[in-house]
Every structure is written in C-alpha cells, then in structure tokens.
C-alpha cells in the first residue's frame, strides 16, 4: 500500500486515505444557505476517492462572508441545508469537514464571476467590514477596527459555529487563519497595528487565533479533529515568515489543534510569489519539523506520484489539493491507479468497469 492511500486516524476519526479536498469557495449560496449545487459539487469528490472533503470557507457570522453569496453556519436553516450534503459524503466512504471562517477586511466583495470587482456597497447588499486595524486591502473599502468586545463576540461565534457544524454532520473542523482573512490579519504586523493585548508582539497577535482554537476545542470535546489553516508567509517585506507561523502552530497544539493545513500568502496585493509544482510543500515541512504535529501540504500537486513523494520524503503527513479536483473530480481514483493500488479498495463498484490498470 502507498502512503497516500494508507488510512490515518486523528482522535476519534479514521480517514481512508491521505489525499484530501481543500476548501474552495463557489460563491453560490443565498443568505448563507447552501443548495443543490453544493450537494453535487462536494459529494462528487467522495465518489472520486477523497479521504476528506472540506467545505468552502463557511462564515460564522454574516459579516464574515467573503461575498454575499458565501456559505454560512450561523443559524439553524444553514445547519439543515448542510445535513444532506454531509450524509452524502459519508455514504460514499469519505469524511466531511468544514472550514470555519471570517473574511475580515476582505469580506463584502464581489464574487469572481460577478463581472465587477472590489467591495460591494451597503446599498448593493454589502456591509461595513471589520479588521484588527482600519487598514484597507488595496482596492477594497476601509474596515472598522474591532473593539475588544467585538473580538470576544467573534470568538463566541466560532464556538457556536463549531457546535452547529457538528449538528450538521461534519466530523472534522478547520479554523481558517490564512489567505489574508480575519485571523491571518491579526497575526501579521502588516495588518495589525493594535497597541492592546491583541497587537504588538507575535504572542499578542496570535492571541485571537489561539482564543478561537481553544473555544472550538472546548465546544467539540476530545474526539473531534480540529485543524488550522495558516499562510506560512506573507510573501512581502515586513510580513510573517515561516518561523513566526511555526511558533504560532506550536502554541496552537497546546490550545487543542491536531493538524496544520499549510498554505501561503493572500494578505496583501503587493505579495511576490514564485509559483511552481509543489511550491508550498517546504513550508509544511518546516511547520512539521518545528512542532512535530501532523501537517498537510498544498500547492500545485497534480498526480499520484508527486503526492506520494511529498509523504515519502517526510515533508507532510497528508496532501490537500484544490484545482486538480475541479479539473478531475475523480482525482483520487486516478491517483490510486497511478500508484498501482487495488482498484476495488477505492473505486466505487459502479465505476470499476472503467478501471484500466497501468
């Protein structure tokens, strides 16, 4: 058996393999309520062999949506809409995960295919955004600086979102602290210029993230895996570097996190990134080396051999992929074939006649 298709147990959950679906926004919900699009979109990846299918960034408060069309988990109607989706994923042998999120200063923006860009105004269905400091993302509206009371309210919203996620049938929870959204904004000195206990030193800037992780862990108990997605670098002068994030990850382990989903960048428009296959894998390796915790690698991973090499080289424990699953919703079946796995161990029996051994 390949490492990629070996099972992994995290707390009370066993995942059938280590090739997983990253959260990917589809900007197709209404009032935070998912629909048939999300059902078909996510369940297909379970049929395609994924060990874990993580939903798109799902806002814990209405103001936390990236766009007005983003998914939510702040009310019971949303919980009910998620239940048939998580059931379909489980019925196909995969595990359903959810990414709990708040978009911060990058909220209230147009969907990528809306034909417009920038911030959605209040009279067009948008809202005033919030952030650690009143510093706008280039081309977006200026956010309001969050009060201490509001910070505590959002921590509570993550806790409540975690409870609703379990009620909706999700078995793995990921806290989104990457890609320039709210928790990442608190972590980075480029976007956090506060002078209170949530600003200044790295320890203070990490306080919000750690408060959220502790709240989520306390709510879900000991059996539910809790992940954190980090951007390991801001790819900009004066921003976060990987050793900063590795230190925060170490503190997050103490707060109750089990695995780190390591990506990069997304905080500022002037970032500079050298993109190539597997370009983010070394950052996962550094976090894994520093913390000894489980890590997931991402970043242009497009075939079974490449993914297997990431694991075999000890750089990560699992692989998340995103666009490759969009190009091929049966990426898992293809990767298993590329690695010579027994097709009956992962291919749905309804599809086995299409298998061609290589």
Buried (B, 14 or more C-beta within 10 A) or exposed (E): EBBBBEEBEBBEBEBBBBBBBBBBBBBBBEEBBBEEEBBEBBBBBBBBBBBBBBBBBBBBBBBBBBBBBBBBBBBEEBBEBBEBBBBBBBEBBBBBBBBBBBBBBBBBBBBEEEEEEBBBEEEEEBBEBBBBBEBBBEEBBBBBBBEEEEBBEBBBBBBBBBBBBBBBBBBBBBBBBBBBBBBBBBBBBBBBEBEEEBBBEBEBBBBBBBBBBBBBBEBBEEEBBBBBBBBBBBBBEEBBBBBBBBBBBBBBBEBBBBBBBBBBBBBBEEBEEEEEEBBBBBBBBBBBEBBEBBBBBBBBBBBBEBBBBBBEEEBBBBBBBBEBBBEBBBBBBBBBBBBEBEBEEBBBEEBEEEBEEE
